[in-house]
């Protein structure tokens, strides 16, 4: 952008030189003629001096106008961005989108926008405020500081310091109203000849009322997974399971919901039926540190559980937040209540230690693991819940999911087993 600045100053200086040179030349001609012809040409000389002043005033107005055009054009250019490529080239213009592993920029000299592969971009300098639309429906506003190593650094008012966003999570970019209005005003003042056409041009379309009302709904995303099995012959076996996950994420907080149901019977006898629900609310203290309010419900008649509830408060920290690897841990206190069908009910205060890991192994394959341990603070024993699995993307919306769930109770009531496992393979749809 320094090149544009220098070019604008040089152009203004050149315009000033031309105007002053022409004006001084006219003045010199007048003076020379006055000295040669003497008093006889005094009236003619006065007329030419008046003409000289008129020419000087007219060319001064032109000088002011051209200088204003140069300065305002430079101000307009600053409203865009400069993209530095790894091969040493650079492009300046309006940054319009980052999607499908490509960056789209509209240079002022090109009729059509230019698309550049993200892998070829070294850095970005942007002087405008942008609104970033995430793939999960979130929206973040701020000033783009740079883009390196697959991350966009955004300076926002919601977080202290820079917020690093994976490029793969960005759906599109849009200049905020303040930047767009500033750029439009500068362009209108600079191009006086096209002012009437600019006034006649239609204003950008405003979002429809229904679209504004759906902005909150777009913050939600999740998935629905179904699996089943039917076997007949020597053994009649039927099994089915369903899982629904939903997540609402904003700059300030995250709300997550989970529902899981399993059913199985063999030779007409019920062999499994359990219902599990979970809720978590994260409130961000910073980009990495957060509070978590969590609760869960479990009903399983084959574990003699009429209902087991957990409610707790934890402090969490996000250790890794890249687009290929994320890791977070949590620690806090949880109140556990167990209502049994045949055994005496129990309540206890336990600690809560949890960790979640997600790794993008390939473009279409993701591994995940959730581990939660509840050590009893009022006696011996602990409860453990672990889920590990793989998610394979078939299309943008459909995926296959295989998971293994383990529930362990070190001190089960009566003669019940201490460990229960569930292995499932299902087809899922993301929304």
Secondary structure, DSSP 8 states (H G I E B T S, - for coil): -HHHHHHHHHHHHHHHHHHHHHHHHHHHHHHHHHHHHGGGGHHHHHHHHHHHHHHHHHHHHHHHHHHHHHHHHHHHHTTSEEEEETTS-EEEEEEEEEETTEEEEEETT-SS-EEEEGGGEEEEEE-SEEEEEETTS-EEEEEEEEEETTEEEEE-SSSSSEEEEEGGGEEEEEE-HHHHHHHHHHHHHH-GGGHHHHHHS-------HHHHHTTTGGGEEEEEEEEEEEE-SSS-EEEEEEEEEEEEE-SSEEEEEEEEEEEEEETTEEEEEEEEEEEEEEEESSSSEEEEEEEEEEEEGGGTEEEEEEEEEEEEEEEEE-SSEEEEEEEEEEEEEEEESSS--EEEEEEEEEEEEEEE-SSSEEEEEEEEEEEBSSSS-EEEEEEEEEEEESSSSEEEEEEEEEEEETT-STT--SEEEEEEEEEEEE-
